Amino acid sequence: MKAFVYNGPGQSALEERPKPVIGAPTDAIVRVTRTTICGTDLHILKGDLPSCAPGRILGHEGVGVIDSVGAAVTAFKPGDRVLISCVSACGKCASCRKGMFSHCETGGWILGNTIDGTQAEFVRIPHADTSLYPIADGDDEDALVMLSDILPTGFECGVLNGKVQPGATVAIVGSGPIGLAALLTARFYSPGEIIMIDLDDNRLEVARRFGATQTINSADGKAVEALMALTGGRGVDTAIEAVGVPASFELCEQIVAAGGVIANIGVHGVPVTLHLERLWDRNISITTRLVDTASTPMLLKVLKAGKIDPKLLITHHFKFADIGKAYETFGDAAATKALKVIIEV
């Protein structure tokens, strides 16, 4: 089969690999029909994630069709169409029983990280019964790919952890795909204001189309002043960090209102200063989380009801043979205006 392989920092290739086989009774083999690229994949290609060894097939998102199942799989059979969760969960360990599937003792984020992933013609899915979701014939596969990772990540790590409430004022720092997913799902709770902050005017324009009530370009270094002017000097009830760099988190520290929440989504690779000299008496909460995908069944229902349109996040389509070009396009988003790309396998 064809597969996109990480071969070390700055090195990747579309290669011929053996088709995966059932390794445990709870496994399923899925024929992938659609996949996409995550910002985490770009981090891997740069060599930022030592857990992902050279030779690994990348990818942790997608939809497909069941090819074969292990003897212990009861929820699926060959021919079933499925959504692949970015997080694998046994459903039985202490973490899974708490709903923290991302910390599953034998799963978590392993696809495209510590085991081969979804950017291939076939993928082995451990714990298939609790790591796949059935989808119906006729369901839009492009939209469903957005439910593998990006929508539950924005919703769980940003909106739920940020305790977004009706009438609240929300700021989302970072108008990339994850920030926009947080924007789309924050609207479930009818906040009074959603303020998007970014360096890129194109992405801020997209945010306005998605429902942002205000946007701020932070390139001039005056984002705090601009936001305080919009909020009467109070700040925001929820500040969602969706970039993963010190400057964006420290901006959240400056704009959160008394009694507010800073909800971190971004993946941080270097230390960030916590300004307790300013925050110690502000009654704020700071939350962190890796997506658990516990919200995926709810998001599937919301999608089926037509209450959300994940395809708004999709800007480019590629055939699997052109996955190298898809990576170039996604990696140069400032020039290509890429958000999420769909790769048809």
C-alpha positions as CSV (number, residue, x, y, z in Angstrom):
1,M,0.0,0.0,0.0
2,K,1.0,3.7,-0.4
3,A,1.8,5.6,2.8
4,F,3.3,9.0,3.8
5,V,6.3,8.4,6.0
6,Y,8.3,10.6,8.3
7,N,12.0,9.7,7.8
8,G,13.6,12.1,10.2
9,P,13.7,15.9,10.6
10,G,12.9,17.6,7.3
11,Q,12.6,14.2,5.5
12,S,9.4,12.6,4.3
13,A,8.2,10.5,1.4
14,L,5.3,8.7,-0.2
15,E,6.4,5.1,0.1
16,E,5.2,1.5,-0.5
17,R,4.5,-0.2,2.8
18,P,3.0,-3.6,3.7
19,K,-0.7,-3.6,4.4
20,P,-1.3,-3.7,8.2
21,V,-2.6,-6.8,9.8
22,I,-4.7,-7.5,12.9
23,G,-2.3,-7.5,15.9
24,A,-4.7,-7.9,18.8
25,P,-8.3,-9.3,19.0
26,T,-9.6,-5.7,19.6
27,D,-8.0,-4.3,16.4
28,A,-9.7,-3.3,13.1
29,I,-8.1,-2.6,9.8
30,V,-9.7,0.4,8.0
31,R,-9.4,1.3,4.4
32,V,-8.9,5.0,4.5
33,T,-11.0,7.1,2.1
34,R,-10.3,10.7,3.4
35,T,-7.6,12.1,5.6
36,T,-6.1,15.5,6.4
37,I,-3.0,17.2,7.9
38,C,-2.7,18.6,11.4
39,G,-0.3,21.2,12.7
40,T,1.1,18.5,14.9
41,D,2.2,16.7,11.7
42,L,4.3,19.7,10.8
43,H,5.9,19.7,14.3
44,I,6.8,16.0,13.7
45,L,8.4,16.8,10.4
46,K,10.5,19.5,12.0
47,G,11.7,16.9,14.6
48,D,9.9,18.5,17.5
49,L,8.3,15.3,18.8
50,P,10.8,12.7,19.9
51,S,8.0,10.2,20.6
52,C,7.6,9.9,16.8
53,A,10.4,7.9,15.4
54,P,11.7,8.0,11.8
55,G,9.9,5.4,9.7
56,R,6.5,6.3,11.1
57,I,3.5,6.6,8.9
58,L,1.9,10.0,9.8
59,G,-1.7,11.1,10.4
60,H,-4.3,10.7,13.1
61,E,-7.5,11.9,11.3
62,G,-9.7,10.4,8.7
63,V,-12.7,8.4,7.6
64,G,-12.9,5.0,5.9
65,V,-14.4,1.6,5.5
66,I,-13.8,-1.4,7.8
67,D,-11.6,-4.0,5.9
68,S,-11.3,-6.6,8.7
69,V,-11.8,-6.9,12.5
70,G,-10.3,-8.9,15.3
71,A,-12.2,-11.6,17.1
72,A,-13.1,-9.4,20.0
73,V,-14.5,-6.5,18.0
74,T,-18.3,-6.5,18.3
75,A,-19.4,-3.0,17.2
76,F,-18.2,-3.2,13.6
77,K,-17.9,-5.6,10.7
78,P,-16.2,-5.4,7.3
79,G,-17.9,-2.9,5.0
80,D,-19.0,-0.6,7.8
81,R,-18.2,3.1,7.2
82,V,-16.4,4.7,10.1
83,L,-15.0,8.0,11.5
84,I,-11.5,7.5,13.0
85,S,-10.9,9.2,16.3
86,C,-7.5,10.9,16.8
87,V,-7.4,9.3,20.2
88,S,-7.5,5.6,20.8
89,A,-9.3,4.5,24.0
90,C,-9.6,1.1,25.7
91,G,-12.6,2.3,27.7
92,K,-11.5,0.2,30.7
93,C,-8.5,1.8,32.3
94,A,-8.6,4.3,35.2
95,S,-8.1,7.3,32.8
96,C,-10.8,6.1,30.4
97,R,-13.3,5.6,33.3
98,K,-12.7,9.3,34.1
99,G,-13.5,10.2,30.5
100,M,-9.8,11.1,30.0
101,F,-9.3,9.0,26.8
102,S,-6.3,11.0,25.8
103,H,-4.5,9.4,28.8
104,C,-5.6,5.9,28.1
105,E,-3.0,3.5,29.5
106,T,-2.8,1.6,26.2
107,G,-4.0,4.3,23.8
108,G,-4.3,8.0,23.8
109,W,-2.7,9.9,20.9
110,I,-0.8,7.0,19.4
111,L,-1.9,7.1,15.7
112,G,0.8,8.8,13.6
113,N,2.9,9.2,16.7
114,T,3.9,5.9,18.4
115,I,2.1,3.6,15.9
116,D,1.5,4.0,12.1
117,G,-1.2,6.5,11.3
118,T,-4.0,7.4,8.8
119,Q,-2.0,9.0,5.9
120,A,-2.0,5.6,4.1
121,E,-4.3,3.4,2.1
122,F,-5.0,1.2,5.2
123,V,-4.5,1.8,9.0
124,R,-4.7,-0.5,12.0
125,I,-6.9,0.9,14.7
126,P,-6.4,-0.5,18.3
127,H,-9.4,-0.7,20.6
128,A,-11.7,-0.4,17.6
129,D,-15.0,-0.7,19.4
130,T,-14.2,2.5,21.4
131,S,-11.9,4.3,18.9
132,L,-14.2,4.3,15.8
133,Y,-17.6,5.8,15.2
134,P,-20.2,4.5,12.7
135,I,-21.2,6.8,9.9
136,A,-24.1,6.3,7.4
137,D,-24.0,5.9,3.7
138,G,-24.4,9.4,2.2
139,D,-22.8,11.3,5.1
140,D,-20.4,13.9,3.9
141,E,-16.9,12.5,4.4
142,D,-15.2,15.9,4.0
143,A,-17.2,17.3,6.9
144,L,-16.7,14.2,9.0
145,V,-12.9,14.4,8.8
146,M,-13.1,17.6,10.8
147,L,-14.6,15.6,13.6
148,S,-11.6,13.4,14.0
149,D,-9.6,16.0,15.8
150,I,-10.0,19.7,15.1
151,L,-13.6,20.2,16.2
152,P,-13.5,18.2,19.4
153,T,-10.1,19.8,20.2
154,G,-11.5,23.4,19.8
155,F,-14.7,22.5,21.7
156,E,-13.2,20.5,24.6
157,C,-10.0,22.3,25.2
158,G,-11.2,25.8,24.4
159,V,-15.0,26.1,24.9
160,L,-15.7,23.5,27.6
161,N,-12.6,24.2,29.6
162,G,-13.1,27.9,29.1
163,K,-16.6,27.7,30.6
164,V,-18.2,29.7,27.8
165,Q,-21.6,30.9,28.9
166,P,-24.6,32.7,27.3
167,G,-23.9,36.4,27.1
168,A,-20.2,36.1,28.0
169,T,-17.3,37.8,26.3
170,V,-14.8,35.5,24.7
171,A,-11.4,36.2,23.1
172,I,-9.7,33.6,21.0
173,V,-6.0,34.3,20.4
174,G,-5.1,32.6,17.2
175,S,-7.4,32.5,14.1
176,G,-5.9,29.3,12.6
177,P,-7.9,26.1,12.2
178,I,-8.0,25.3,15.9
179,G,-9.0,28.8,16.9
180,L,-11.7,28.8,14.2
181,A,-13.0,25.5,15.4
182,A,-13.2,27.0,18.9
183,L,-15.1,29.9,17.4
184,L,-17.6,27.6,15.6
185,T,-18.3,25.6,18.7
186,A,-18.3,28.5,21.1
187,R,-21.4,29.7,19.3
188,F,-23.3,26.7,20.7
189,Y,-23.5,28.8,24.0
190,S,-24.5,32.1,22.5
191,P,-21.7,34.3,24.0
192,G,-22.4,38.0,23.8
193,E,-19.0,38.8,22.1
194,I,-16.4,36.6,20.3
195,I,-13.2,38.6,19.7
196,M,-10.6,37.0,17.4
197,I,-7.0,38.1,17.7
198,D,-4.4,37.2,15.0
199,L,-1.5,38.6,12.9
200,D,-3.1,37.6,9.6
201,D,-5.8,39.8,8.1
202,N,-7.0,37.0,5.8
203,R,-7.7,34.7,8.8
204,L,-9.4,37.5,10.7
205,E,-11.7,38.0,7.7
206,V,-12.5,34.3,7.7
207,A,-13.2,34.6,11.4
208,R,-15.7,37.4,10.7
209,R,-17.5,35.1,8.2
210,F,-17.6,32.4,10.9
211,G,-19.4,34.7,13.3
212,A,-16.7,36.6,15.2
213,T,-18.2,39.9,16.5
214,Q,-14.9,41.7,16.6
215,T,-11.4,41.1,15.2
216,I,-8.0,42.5,16.3
217,N,-4.8,42.4,14.3
218,S,-2.1,42.1,16.9
219,A,0.8,42.9,14.6
220,D,1.2,46.4,16.0
221,G,1.7,45.2,19.5
222,K,-1.4,47.0,20.7
223,A,-3.9,44.1,21.0
224,V,-4.4,44.6,24.7
225,E,-5.3,48.2,24.4
226,A,-7.7,47.5,21.5
227,L,-9.4,44.7,23.4
228,M,-9.7,46.8,26.6
229,A,-11.3,49.5,24.5
230,L,-13.9,47.0,23.2
231,T,-14.7,45.7,26.7
232,G,-14.8,49.0,28.6
233,G,-11.5,48.2,30.3
234,R,-12.9,45.0,31.9
235,G,-11.3,42.3,29.8
236,V,-12.9,39.0,28.7
237,D,-14.7,36.2,30.6
238,T,-12.9,33.5,28.6
239,A,-9.5,33.9,26.9
240,I,-8.7,30.9,24.7
241,E,-5.0,30.4,23.7
242,A,-4.9,28.6,20.3
243,V,-1.4,29.2,19.1
244,G,1.1,27.6,21.5
245,V,3.8,30.4,21.9
246,P,4.7,32.4,24.9
247,A,3.4,35.7,23.4
248,S,-0.1,34.4,22.9
249,F,-0.4,32.9,26.4
250,E,0.9,36.1,28.0
251,L,-1.6,38.1,25.9
252,C,-4.3,35.9,27.4
253,E,-3.0,36.7,30.9
254,Q,-3.3,40.5,30.1
255,I,-6.8,40.4,28.8
256,V,-8.7,38.0,31.1
257,A,-11.2,39.7,33.4
258,A,-11.5,39.2,37.1
259,G,-13.2,35.9,37.7
260,G,-12.4,34.8,34.2
261,V,-10.8,31.6,32.6
262,I,-7.7,31.2,30.5
263,A,-8.2,28.0,28.4
264,N,-5.0,26.7,26.8
265,I,-5.3,24.7,23.6
266,G,-1.9,25.4,22.0
267,V,1.0,23.0,22.2
268,H,3.8,24.8,24.0
269,G,7.4,23.7,23.4
270,V,9.2,26.4,25.5
271,P,8.5,27.9,29.0
272,V,5.9,30.6,29.4
273,T,6.0,33.2,32.2
274,L,3.0,33.1,34.6
275,H,2.6,36.7,35.8
276,L,1.2,35.9,39.3
277,E,2.4,39.4,40.4
278,R,-0.6,40.6,38.4
279,L,-3.0,37.7,38.6
280,W,-2.8,36.4,42.2
281,D,-5.8,38.4,43.4
282,R,-7.9,38.2,40.1
283,N,-9.9,35.0,40.9
284,I,-9.0,33.5,37.5
285,S,-8.7,29.9,36.5
286,I,-6.2,28.4,34.0
287,T,-7.0,25.2,32.3
288,T,-5.0,22.8,30.2
289,R,-6.1,19.7,28.3
290,L,-5.3,17.2,25.5
291,V,-8.4,16.4,23.5
292,D,-10.3,13.4,24.8
293,T,-12.9,13.2,21.9
294,A,-15.5,12.5,24.6
295,S,-17.7,15.1,22.7
296,T,-17.5,13.3,19.4
297,P,-20.9,11.6,19.6
298,M,-22.5,14.9,20.5
299,L,-20.7,16.6,17.6
300,L,-21.9,13.9,15.2
301,K,-25.5,14.6,16.2
302,V,-25.0,18.4,15.8
303,L,-23.6,17.8,12.4
304,K,-26.4,15.5,11.4
305,A,-28.9,18.2,12.6
306,G,-27.3,20.8,10.4
307,K,-26.4,23.0,13.3
308,I,-22.7,23.3,12.4
309,D,-20.8,23.3,9.0
310,P,-17.3,21.9,9.5
311,K,-16.6,22.2,5.8
312,L,-16.2,25.9,6.3
313,L,-12.7,25.0,7.6
314,I,-11.7,23.2,4.4
315,T,-9.8,25.3,1.8
316,H,-8.0,22.8,-0.4
317,H,-8.5,19.3,-1.8
318,F,-5.7,16.9,-3.0
319,K,-5.4,13.3,-4.3
320,F,-3.3,11.0,-2.2
321,A,-0.6,10.9,-4.8
322,D,-0.2,14.7,-4.3
323,I,0.2,14.5,-0.5
324,G,3.6,16.1,-0.7
325,K,2.0,19.1,-2.4
326,A,-0.7,19.1,0.3
327,Y,2.0,19.4,3.0
328,E,3.6,22.3,1.1
329,T,0.3,24.1,0.8
330,F,-0.7,23.5,4.4
331,G,2.8,24.5,5.7
332,D,2.8,27.8,3.8
333,A,-0.6,28.9,5.0
334,A,0.2,32.6,5.0
335,A,0.8,32.5,1.3
336,T,-1.7,29.8,0.3
337,K,-4.5,30.9,2.7
338,A,-4.9,27.3,3.7
339,L,-6.9,26.2,6.7
340,K,-7.7,22.5,6.5
341,V,-6.8,20.3,3.5
342,I,-8.7,17.2,2.5
343,I,-6.7,14.3,1.0
344,E,-8.7,11.7,-1.0
345,V,-7.0,8.3,-0.6
